[in-house]
């Protein structure tokens, strides 16, 4: 998993509440277990018409936001079914941070496990960032995870909270497998001792 330290990029405004995981990545794209290739289907039913043409008015189809790295959204982001494909699709598109007043718990947890930083802020703070994000290509903000600080286009700063353990994992690029591999020497030692003590067990 890629480390998350300081992220600077264009923020795309999506001021909708209750954006569920089926809106983020519709069910027909869940046949794969690969984490790549899903970005083109992110928000598929909002980004494209029934015959596959881009919807020009949708924010991520606008030239200024095609390379957005940050998404600023409304309350209860990621609600609905518990599909890990939702953060996979965001990450594959290039989104490394989602900012909203609240998130569905399972989606929130899945973000951290996949290298995405979900930031909870008050509605008033989100509204300020939505206003910043409406500036198009000038909607560049910086997120410093170590400092837990967001810097807007005009230099204004907003601090945010993140659990220390999750912060540690993101800063060091550690998913569940990475965390386990930090103890690989202890695991190897245990298995070696187990083989000696119980030779009838095949490891």
MOHUBEL-V164255 format. One record per backbone hydrogen bond with DSSP energy under -1.0 kcal/mol. NH is the residue of the N-H (numbers start at 0). CO is the residue of the C=O. E is the energy in kcal/mol with one decimal. If there is no record, write none. Layout:
NH|CO|E  NH|CO|E
This chain:
3|169|-2.7  6|142|-2.7  8|140|-2.2  10|138|-2.7  11|69|-3.0  13|71|-3.3  15|13|-2.7  17|74|-2.7  20|78|-2.6  23|19|-1.8  24|20|-2.6  28|25|-2.1  29|26|-1.7  40|37|-1.7  41|38|-1.3  42|23|-2.8  43|40|-1.9  45|42|-1.7  46|42|-2.7  47|43|-2.1  48|52|-2.9  51|48|-1.9  54|46|-3.2  57|54|-1.6  60|57|-2.0  61|58|-1.3  64|61|-1.9  67|64|-1.9  68|9|-1.8  69|9|-1.7  70|96|-2.3  71|11|-2.7  72|98|-3.1  73|15|-1.5  76|101|-2.3  77|18|-2.7  82|80|-1.6  85|82|-1.4  87|83|-1.6  88|84|-2.7  89|85|-2.0  90|86|-2.7  91|87|-2.6  92|88|-1.7  93|89|-1.4  94|89|-2.5  95|68|-2.9  96|68|-1.3  97|116|-1.8  98|70|-3.1  99|118|-2.3  103|76|-2.3  107|103|-2.6  108|104|-2.4  109|105|-2.5  110|106|-2.0  111|107|-1.2  112|108|-1.5  113|110|-1.4  114|111|-1.0  115|110|-2.6  116|95|-2.7  118|97|-2.9  120|99|-1.4  125|121|-2.5  126|122|-2.6  127|123|-1.6  128|124|-2.0  129|125|-2.6  130|126|-1.9  131|127|-2.0  132|128|-2.9  133|129|-1.1  134|131|-1.7  137|134|-1.5  138|135|-2.4  139|137|-1.7  140|8|-2.4  141|150|-2.3  142|6|-3.3  143|148|-3.0  144|4|-2.7  147|143|-1.1  148|143|-2.1  149|157|-3.3  150|141|-2.9  151|155|-3.1  154|151|-2.0  157|149|-2.5  159|147|-1.8  166|162|-2.6  167|163|-2.5  168|164|-2.1  169|165|-2.3  170|166|-2.8  171|167|-1.6  173|168|-3.0  178|174|-2.5  179|175|-1.9  180|176|-2.5  182|179|-1.9  183|180|-1.5  186|182|-2.2  187|183|-2.8  188|184|-2.2  189|185|-2.3  190|186|-2.5  191|187|-2.3  192|188|-2.5  193|189|-2.6  194|190|-2.2  195|191|-1.5  196|192|-2.5  197|193|-2.8  200|197|-2.4
